[in-house]
Amino acid sequence: MSTAKPLERIGVGIDTARYGHRVSFLGSDRLPAAKPLTVLENRQGYQALRERLEQLRQQHPQAHFDLRIDAAGQYAANLEHFLRGLDLPMTLSIGEPKRNKDYQKAHFPKRTTDDTESQAMARFAVVEQPGATPATTPALVLLREVVGRLQAKVKQSTQAINRLHNLLARVFPELATMTEDLAAAWVLKLLDKYPSAERIAQARLQTLQKIPYLTPELAEQVHLAAQQSIGSLRGAVAEALVRDLVDQVRHCRHAEHALRDLLSDAFSATPLRLYPRRRTSRSLPSPGSARPPPPSWSPRSATSTVSPRRSSSSATSASFPRKTPQASTSTATPCRQARSA
C-alpha cells in the first residue's frame, strides 16, 4: 500500500448489492490506499466504513475523497444517504451500471476477482474526477416510490382482467362481445351474483335489469345470449373460479385508486421549484379579461388568406414586376433572321 507520502486524492469505488457492498480504495498514484472492505447492509457494516474513511483521513489530512457508487437498482439508496451525512471533504457521484461495466472492461479486461468492479470505479473516481451528483430530495424519493408501486399495481390489474377474460372464453364467451370492458362495474356485479351462463339464464330478466349501469336493452341481450351460450366450462368449480377472479379484479382496482390518491398527495408535497414554469413569448390573459373571439371561417376568407411567406413574395412581385415575353418578330436577333432566310 502507498502510505509513504501523503495523498492529495483518494478514490473510493463501491460496488453495491442487496445484502452487502464491496469497497475499494485507490490513491492518486493509482495504487491501493487501503485494503478492500465488505460493507454489510446494517449498522455494523456502515460503522466499519465510517471508521475506515476516518482512518484514511488521519493518515492523509489533505486528501480529498472521490466516491463513486454503482447504483444497481435501489440497493444504494441507504448507503448514499449515509455517505452524504459524513463530515468529510468528498465528492459523491452515482454511476450507471452499463457505463461502469464498460470502463471495467476497458482498463481491467483480464481481471475476474470480486474487487474488480469496485477497483474500476475507484480508478474512475480518482482519475476522471467526475462531478458531484445532486442529492434527491425526500419528497421526490417518496414520489418515485409511489409511482413505482402504482405502475406495478396497474400491471396486476391488467393481468387479473386478462385471466378473467381467458376464463370467460370457456364459461360465457358471448359476454365479451357485448362489452368492451370486462372490468366494468355492472359486469363484475353480474358475475359475482351469477358466475356462469347457466345461472344468468335461470335468473329473471327483471332482476338483471336492476343491476346498476346495466341498461334494460343490454340486460335482455345478455339474458338471451346466456340461454343460447356455447360455454363448455360449467359447474360449481367453474363458478368458484369466476368469483375468485372477480374478487381479484375488484381488489386490484380498489388498491389502484388508493395509490392514485397517494400519488396526488405525494406530488402536492413536492417542491414547485423542481418543476420550473416554461417561459412563453405570448402573455396569457388574466382571468378577468375578455378573450377576443376567434375569427369566423368562410370559403372566401380561406381563399383570400395567404401565409406571410407568400404575402412577402407577392409584395416583392408588386414592386418588381415580371417581364412579359414579347412577340418573336421583334425579339429576333440578326443570326436567327439569317438562319431563317
Beta strands, then each sheet from edge to edge (+ up, - down):
strand 1: 9-15
strand 2: 20-27
strand 3: 32-40
strand 4: 64-70
strand 5: 90-95
sheet 1: 3+ 2- 1+ 4+ 5+
end
